[in-house]
Amino acid sequence: VSYSTRGVSVQKDATTSRSQALVEVRFSLTHLRSGKRVFEGVESASADYNILSNSPYSTVVSKKDAQDRLLEGIAQGLCRQLAAFFKNSPLK
């Protein structure tokens, strides 16, 4: 799992007013009996949030909301990939 943030909107005074959080998850499934890797994938998501210089609490809430959206997006993506794998899997 990798997590990073980057400024996406910079004001004239060089302060960041909007940031983007990025998450990437690499995963694999291993067959228990054979020990062979049967599936691997990558899921990523991003979410923006506001940075309010005059309201630190609002910035914390905005960042937390973005992180929640990121985790929801990653979870949904992992479910889609795993559902597709198991639907088409020869391991039945």
N, C-alpha and C positions, 0 to 999 in steps of 0.2 A: 504494500500500500504506500502510495506517495501522496503527499499533500503539499500544496504550495499556494501562495497568494501573489498577486501582482496588481499594481496600480493601473487602472484603466482610464482614469480621468484626473488630470492634474490642473490645478488652478494657476493663475498668473504668479502667485507667490511661491510656486513649486511644491505646494502641499497637495497630497492626494485627497480627492473628494469622493472617489468611488474605487472600489477594489473588486477583484475577481478571485474567488477561491476555486482551486482545481484539485480534483482527486482522481487518481488512477489506481485500479486494483487489478493485479495479475493473479490468476488462479489456475489450478489444475485439479483434475480428478484422476485418482489412481485406482486401478482394479485391485481389490483386496487380495484375491487369490494369486494372480499373476504378478502383481507389483508393477505392472506396466501402466504408463500414463495413457489414459484413453481419451482425455479431452483437456484442452487448455484454452484460456481466453483472457481477454483484457476488457475491462469496462471502465469508462471514464465519464466524468460529469463536471460541470462548472456552474457556478452561481455568483452573481454580482451582489454587492451590498454597498450601502452608503456609509461614508465616513463623515461624521458631523463634528467639526472642530469645537463647536460651542456646546455639544451635548454628548459627553463620553458614554453615558448610559445608553442613549439611543444607538450609538455605534455598536456597543456590545450586543444589544438586542438584535440589531440588523445583521451582524455577523453570525450570531447564533441561529437566526432564521435561515440564513444562507447555508450554513453547515447542515441543518436539518433537511433542507431541500436537496443538498448534495447526497446525503446518506439515503434518502428516499429514492433518488434517481439511480444510485448505484444498486440498491436492493432490487428495484424493478428491472434494471438491465440484467443483473445476474439471474433473476428468475426467468426472464425471456430466453437467455442463452441456455440455461439448464433445461428448460422445458423443451426447447428445440432439440437439444442433444438427446434427451431421453425419449422424445417422440420418434426420432430417427435412429436410435441406437441399435446396433446389432447385438448388444449385450443382454437382451431380454431373456 
